[in-house]
């Protein structure tokens, strides 16, 4: 969200046409679901990657470590989002 703010008197010959203050709207819950369910997020992302990557190949076993790594990355990201929301006292 942006809010226009009045400008101060110019000093030193520098002039700005406008100034905006950006404020985050905490009512937007784009990352809430992942913060609530980090394990499901990681498993879902890894499983989806495994299915998509193993379809064109005959040996899907080689894709398994990469799918696990992708799932682990999503799991760690969701856990860090959960921790961030707790530190900022945001609802989960």
PyMOL commands that set and color helices and strands:
alter all, ss='L'
color gray80, all
select helices_A, chain A and resi 32-36+38-55+61-87
alter helices_A, ss='H'
color red, helices_A
select strands_A, chain A and resi 2-5+19-22
alter strands_A, ss='S'
color yellow, strands_A
deselect
rebuild
show_as cartoon
